[in-house]
Amino acid sequence: MTDANPYQTPQSNLQEPQSVQYNTNPDWDIGGIFKEAWQLTSGFKATMWGAILIYIGIMIAVSLPFELIGKDSVVMIVIGQIIISLVTYPLSAAFSMLGIKRSVGAATNAFMVFDYYSKLLKIFFLYVVMTLLIMIGLVLLVIPGIYLIVAYSLALPLMLEKNMGIWEALETSRKTISRQWFAVFGLYLVMLVLFLLAMLPLGIGLIWMLPFAFIAMGVLYRSLFGVGANV
């Protein structure tokens, strides 16, 4: 199977900067996104799983000391959670960006999980604001929270890829997804079912499912917002 991406610009013999941008696709559908994501999964699994293993290793290394010395202290638990979040949030944010890069044929490697520490505080506070708003929504009859979980789902890559502010990214994600909320919700629901199925045979299916899911999110992001040439 070829890894060729129909959205990738032709390579020039001259190493000139490319100015091509990847435009939105208002006619996207779940089947089309899944088909493209599955095609792009081939050749990407090692990169994605390398990034996941790096994340797991760092998560264990950072959290273990707090498990050993602070599990009986509320203060240490809170401090530990903040430190763990500061260390790991930029790593997990990179997963979305890897999927977006793959969706446009850009180069990827596992060590790109370290690329977003320069925006550590913005990532951390976006997570905090988004979580608080979703929790408030869940308290208010649950339905507003479910709406926000879906509507805010692409705020983080918007902030990173388009260099938006925290509130700008949240509102851009919410307003854009709200116009197609049920379609996006349907895509996430099908992905959840696929995750559950992938976990049945001892989780073996996750070898394919996790890379596929991040690419599918990348294709969805590209379809809704477009992607700059320098992603």
Protein Blocks (a to p, Z undefined) as FASTA:
>chain_A
ZZbdfkbccddfbdcddfbdcdddfkbcfklmmmmmmmmmgoplmmmmmmmmmmmmmmmm
mmmmmmmmmmmpmklmmmmmmmmmmmmmmmmmmmmmmmmmmmnopacdfklmmmmmmmmm
mmmmmmmmmmmmmmmmmmnoolmmmmmmmmmmmmmmmmmmnopafklmmmmmmmmmmmmm
mmmmmmmmmmmmmmmmmmmnnolmmmmmmmmmmmmmmmmmmmmnopafkZZ
